[in-house]
């Protein structure tokens, strides 16, 4: 996750705690968080939703987009079986 006016800041995890790093100081972009909105696990989306300005950039857009079978369909399948 790269951000900042000059795209020179990033976010990486240190023991499950997000930390802002400066890319001008030799931090490798491969060490930064990569967000996947289609990931089944909600952990990273929940972490991002807790970001608050001015400590972190404010997340905008879709944080998680996962398709599930609707509850009604699951119940119908259960009744049929």
Biotite code that builds the C-alpha atoms (Angstrom):
import biotite.structure as struc

atoms = struc.array([
    struc.Atom([0.000, 0.000, 0.000], chain_id="A", res_id=1, res_name="UNK", atom_name="CA", element="C"),
    struc.Atom([1.681, 3.145, -1.274], chain_id="A", res_id=2, res_name="UNK", atom_name="CA", element="C"),
    struc.Atom([0.345, 6.630, -0.557], chain_id="A", res_id=3, res_name="UNK", atom_name="CA", element="C"),
    struc.Atom([1.369, 10.235, -0.026], chain_id="A", res_id=4, res_name="UNK", atom_name="CA", element="C"),
    struc.Atom([1.608, 13.286, -2.267], chain_id="A", res_id=5, res_name="UNK", atom_name="CA", element="C"),
    struc.Atom([4.822, 11.963, -3.815], chain_id="A", res_id=6, res_name="UNK", atom_name="CA", element="C"),
    struc.Atom([3.845, 8.285, -3.467], chain_id="A", res_id=7, res_name="UNK", atom_name="CA", element="C"),
    struc.Atom([6.809, 7.885, -1.125], chain_id="A", res_id=8, res_name="UNK", atom_name="CA", element="C"),
    struc.Atom([5.075, 6.362, 1.899], chain_id="A", res_id=9, res_name="UNK", atom_name="CA", element="C"),
    struc.Atom([3.834, 2.860, 2.489], chain_id="A", res_id=10, res_name="UNK", atom_name="CA", element="C"),
    struc.Atom([2.223, 0.649, 5.087], chain_id="A", res_id=11, res_name="UNK", atom_name="CA", element="C"),
    struc.Atom([3.626, -2.649, 6.291], chain_id="A", res_id=12, res_name="UNK", atom_name="CA", element="C"),
    struc.Atom([2.843, -4.929, 9.204], chain_id="A", res_id=13, res_name="UNK", atom_name="CA", element="C"),
    struc.Atom([5.056, -5.438, 12.214], chain_id="A", res_id=14, res_name="UNK", atom_name="CA", element="C"),
    struc.Atom([3.670, -8.175, 14.462], chain_id="A", res_id=15, res_name="UNK", atom_name="CA", element="C"),
    struc.Atom([0.109, -7.497, 13.246], chain_id="A", res_id=16, res_name="UNK", atom_name="CA", element="C"),
    struc.Atom([0.465, -3.756, 13.804], chain_id="A", res_id=17, res_name="UNK", atom_name="CA", element="C"),
    struc.Atom([0.374, -1.441, 10.766], chain_id="A", res_id=18, res_name="UNK", atom_name="CA", element="C"),
    struc.Atom([3.402, 0.848, 10.490], chain_id="A", res_id=19, res_name="UNK", atom_name="CA", element="C"),
    struc.Atom([3.965, 3.744, 8.086], chain_id="A", res_id=20, res_name="UNK", atom_name="CA", element="C"),
    struc.Atom([7.355, 3.618, 6.363], chain_id="A", res_id=21, res_name="UNK", atom_name="CA", element="C"),
    struc.Atom([9.165, 6.043, 4.072], chain_id="A", res_id=22, res_name="UNK", atom_name="CA", element="C"),
    struc.Atom([10.057, 4.526, 0.708], chain_id="A", res_id=23, res_name="UNK", atom_name="CA", element="C"),
    struc.Atom([12.811, 7.142, 0.264], chain_id="A", res_id=24, res_name="UNK", atom_name="CA", element="C"),
    struc.Atom([14.688, 5.408, 3.087], chain_id="A", res_id=25, res_name="UNK", atom_name="CA", element="C"),
    struc.Atom([15.299, 2.217, 1.136], chain_id="A", res_id=26, res_name="UNK", atom_name="CA", element="C"),
    struc.Atom([12.219, 0.214, 2.121], chain_id="A", res_id=27, res_name="UNK", atom_name="CA", element="C"),
    struc.Atom([11.416, -2.411, -0.497], chain_id="A", res_id=28, res_name="UNK", atom_name="CA", element="C"),
    struc.Atom([7.855, -2.180, -1.871], chain_id="A", res_id=29, res_name="UNK", atom_name="CA", element="C"),
    struc.Atom([7.597, -5.976, -1.628], chain_id="A", res_id=30, res_name="UNK", atom_name="CA", element="C"),
    struc.Atom([7.538, -5.555, 2.180], chain_id="A", res_id=31, res_name="UNK", atom_name="CA", element="C"),
    struc.Atom([4.364, -3.434, 2.043], chain_id="A", res_id=32, res_name="UNK", atom_name="CA", element="C"),
    struc.Atom([0.802, -4.583, 2.613], chain_id="A", res_id=33, res_name="UNK", atom_name="CA", element="C"),
    struc.Atom([-1.101, -5.667, -0.471], chain_id="A", res_id=34, res_name="UNK", atom_name="CA", element="C"),
    struc.Atom([-4.870, -5.436, -0.271], chain_id="A", res_id=35, res_name="UNK", atom_name="CA", element="C"),
    struc.Atom([-7.119, -7.918, -2.084], chain_id="A", res_id=36, res_name="UNK", atom_name="CA", element="C"),
    struc.Atom([-10.785, -6.963, -1.815], chain_id="A", res_id=37, res_name="UNK", atom_name="CA", element="C"),
    struc.Atom([-11.794, -10.440, -3.021], chain_id="A", res_id=38, res_name="UNK", atom_name="CA", element="C"),
    struc.Atom([-9.966, -12.295, -0.226], chain_id="A", res_id=39, res_name="UNK", atom_name="CA", element="C"),
    struc.Atom([-12.248, -14.660, 1.710], chain_id="A", res_id=40, res_name="UNK", atom_name="CA", element="C"),
    struc.Atom([-10.549, -13.743, 5.006], chain_id="A", res_id=41, res_name="UNK", atom_name="CA", element="C"),
    struc.Atom([-11.843, -10.470, 6.463], chain_id="A", res_id=42, res_name="UNK", atom_name="CA", element="C"),
    struc.Atom([-8.825, -9.760, 8.700], chain_id="A", res_id=43, res_name="UNK", atom_name="CA", element="C"),
    struc.Atom([-7.055, -7.216, 6.470], chain_id="A", res_id=44, res_name="UNK", atom_name="CA", element="C"),
    struc.Atom([-10.301, -5.452, 5.503], chain_id="A", res_id=45, res_name="UNK", atom_name="CA", element="C"),
    struc.Atom([-11.140, -5.083, 9.204], chain_id="A", res_id=46, res_name="UNK", atom_name="CA", element="C"),
    struc.Atom([-7.658, -3.724, 9.898], chain_id="A", res_id=47, res_name="UNK", atom_name="CA", element="C"),
    struc.Atom([-7.990, -1.173, 7.082], chain_id="A", res_id=48, res_name="UNK", atom_name="CA", element="C"),
    struc.Atom([-11.426, -0.073, 8.259], chain_id="A", res_id=49, res_name="UNK", atom_name="CA", element="C"),
    struc.Atom([-9.847, 0.993, 11.543], chain_id="A", res_id=50, res_name="UNK", atom_name="CA", element="C"),
    struc.Atom([-7.392, 3.391, 9.896], chain_id="A", res_id=51, res_name="UNK", atom_name="CA", element="C"),
    struc.Atom([-8.084, 6.943, 10.963], chain_id="A", res_id=52, res_name="UNK", atom_name="CA", element="C"),
    struc.Atom([-6.646, 10.266, 9.820], chain_id="A", res_id=53, res_name="UNK", atom_name="CA", element="C"),
    struc.Atom([-4.137, 11.788, 10.682], chain_id="A", res_id=54, res_name="UNK", atom_name="CA", element="C"),
    struc.Atom([-2.247, 8.694, 11.884], chain_id="A", res_id=55, res_name="UNK", atom_name="CA", element="C"),
    struc.Atom([-3.030, 6.708, 8.726], chain_id="A", res_id=56, res_name="UNK", atom_name="CA", element="C"),
    struc.Atom([-4.519, 7.506, 5.327], chain_id="A", res_id=57, res_name="UNK", atom_name="CA", element="C"),
    struc.Atom([-8.312, 7.293, 5.294], chain_id="A", res_id=58, res_name="UNK", atom_name="CA", element="C"),
    struc.Atom([-9.396, 4.159, 3.388], chain_id="A", res_id=59, res_name="UNK", atom_name="CA", element="C"),
    struc.Atom([-11.964, 4.768, 0.645], chain_id="A", res_id=60, res_name="UNK", atom_name="CA", element="C"),
    struc.Atom([-13.729, 2.486, -1.730], chain_id="A", res_id=61, res_name="UNK", atom_name="CA", element="C"),
    struc.Atom([-14.561, -1.192, -1.480], chain_id="A", res_id=62, res_name="UNK", atom_name="CA", element="C"),
    struc.Atom([-12.608, -2.882, 1.296], chain_id="A", res_id=63, res_name="UNK", atom_name="CA", element="C"),
    struc.Atom([-14.138, -6.324, 0.855], chain_id="A", res_id=64, res_name="UNK", atom_name="CA", element="C"),
    struc.Atom([-16.222, -7.838, -1.937], chain_id="A", res_id=65, res_name="UNK", atom_name="CA", element="C"),
    struc.Atom([-16.919, -11.536, -1.458], chain_id="A", res_id=66, res_name="UNK", atom_name="CA", element="C"),
    struc.Atom([-19.789, -13.528, -2.937], chain_id="A", res_id=67, res_name="UNK", atom_name="CA", element="C"),
    struc.Atom([-21.649, -15.908, -0.679], chain_id="A", res_id=68, res_name="UNK", atom_name="CA", element="C"),
    struc.Atom([-24.586, -18.200, -1.243], chain_id="A", res_id=69, res_name="UNK", atom_name="CA", element="C"),
    struc.Atom([-27.666, -16.404, 0.126], chain_id="A", res_id=70, res_name="UNK", atom_name="CA", element="C"),
    struc.Atom([-29.030, -17.728, 3.402], chain_id="A", res_id=71, res_name="UNK", atom_name="CA", element="C"),
    struc.Atom([-32.353, -18.712, 1.794], chain_id="A", res_id=72, res_name="UNK", atom_name="CA", element="C"),
    struc.Atom([-30.596, -20.899, -0.780], chain_id="A", res_id=73, res_name="UNK", atom_name="CA", element="C"),
    struc.Atom([-28.568, -22.627, 1.921], chain_id="A", res_id=74, res_name="UNK", atom_name="CA", element="C"),
    struc.Atom([-31.755, -23.380, 3.875], chain_id="A", res_id=75, res_name="UNK", atom_name="CA", element="C"),
    struc.Atom([-33.472, -24.737, 0.738], chain_id="A", res_id=76, res_name="UNK", atom_name="CA", element="C"),
    struc.Atom([-30.458, -26.967, 0.032], chain_id="A", res_id=77, res_name="UNK", atom_name="CA", element="C"),
    struc.Atom([-30.512, -28.210, 3.626], chain_id="A", res_id=78, res_name="UNK", atom_name="CA", element="C"),
    struc.Atom([-34.228, -29.040, 3.441], chain_id="A", res_id=79, res_name="UNK", atom_name="CA", element="C"),
    struc.Atom([-33.756, -30.932, 0.154], chain_id="A", res_id=80, res_name="UNK", atom_name="CA", element="C"),
    struc.Atom([-30.969, -33.033, 1.666], chain_id="A", res_id=81, res_name="UNK", atom_name="CA", element="C"),
])
